[in-house]
Amino acid sequence: MTMTDPIADYLTRIRNAIQARKVRVDIPASRVKKEITRILKRHHMIQDYILIDDGKSGIIRILLKYTPEGQSVIEGLQRISRPGLRKYVGKDEIPRVQNNIGLAVLSTSNGIITGAKARRLGVGGEVLCYIW
């Protein structure tokens, strides 16, 4: 079975693990997924992550984060640009997610970065996903 959209699969695995109240989720690794995970960690949306070498591409083990009331810190994940319909924005069109509470993750010439950092750097790119 070939996977046509690995980023959508990544977001869906996280979404399903949150809905099932799992403590962790294992995801096949790729460079883009590692960068998105790093952004999630930097913005305190996950507890931590571990890169596991399995002899192939590797596995990202994400430790999910919940509030004391049991609510997930991540409320929503949405894939924007997909293989069938790419979504590119210029530096002046970078979206703000949930009134700047959420993150827009972009693939730019400077790498995978958040919308806020792309605005600071003055670069546009492909909008990969929204996380709030």
N, C-alpha and C positions, 0 to 999 in steps of 0.2 A: 504494500500500500504506500503510495507516495503522498506526501503532505504538500498541498499547494500553498498554504499560508501558515508558516510556523509561528508567526507572531500572534495570529488569532488563536492558535492552539495554546500558546503560552498563556494568554489572557484568560482563555476558557478554563484551563487547568487551575489557575489561581481562583477564578470566580467559583468554580465547583467546590474547591477545597474550603473556601470561606463559607459557602452555603451549607456544607456538611460539617462545619465547625472543626475542621482538622487543625492540628497544631503545625503541621508541615506539609509541603508538597514537593515532589521530585519532578523535574522537567528536563528533557534532553537539552544539552547546552549548545549554544552558538554564540558568536561574537556579539550579535545584536541583543540576544536575550540576556547575556551577561551585563551589557551596558544598561539595559532597562532595569535589571535587578539592582545594579549599583546605584542608579538614580532613586529607586524605591527605598533603598537603605539610607541614602544620604538625606532623604526627606522624611525619615522616620515613619514610613508606611508599612515596613516590615521590621521584625525584630533583628534578623540577621540572615545571612545566607552562607552556604558552604559549597565549594566547587569540588566535586568528587570525580576522580579519574577512573573511568570504567574501561579504558583501553580503546575506546572509540572517540566520539566527540566530547564525552564527559556528561555529567549530570549536575544540575544546579538544584540544591536542596534549600528551599526557602522556608524559613521559620516565620509563620504568620503572626501578626500582632493584633491583640484584642484589648478593648477597654476593660476596666474592672467589672462593668455591667455585662460583659460578654459580647459586646458589639465589635464587629471588625473595624479596624482603623480605615481600611479601604472600603469605601461605600460603592464605588462603581468603576468599571473598566470598559472602555469602548474602543474598538478598532476603527480607525478613520480611513487611512489609505489602505487599499487592498490590491491584490494582484490584478483584478479586473478593472479597477478604477482608482488610479493613483491620485492623491490630493497633495498638491504643492502650494505653498504660500510664499509670498515675498516678505521682506523684513518688516513691512508696514501692515501686513495682514495676519500676523501671528495671533491665533485665537487665545482668549482668556477663558479658562475652564472654571465654572462655578464661581464666578466673581473673584478669581485669583486664589480660590481655596484649593482647587485641583491643579493638576499638571498636564500640560500638553507636551508630549515627547516627540521630538523632531529628529530626523536624520538630515544632517547638514554637511557642508564641506569641512566643518570643524569636528565632525563626529556626531554621536547620538547625544543630544543635549535637551534640556527643558526649554519650553517656550520663553520663560523669563531670561534665561541665559542667552538665547538666540536674539532676543530684543536688545540686551546689553551689548552683544557683539555686533549687532546690525546685520545679521544673516537670516536668510529664509531657508526653506528646505521642504522635505516631505513630512507631513504630519502622520506619524505612525499610530499614535493612540492618545486617548484622554484617560487620566486616572484621577479619581476624586474620592 
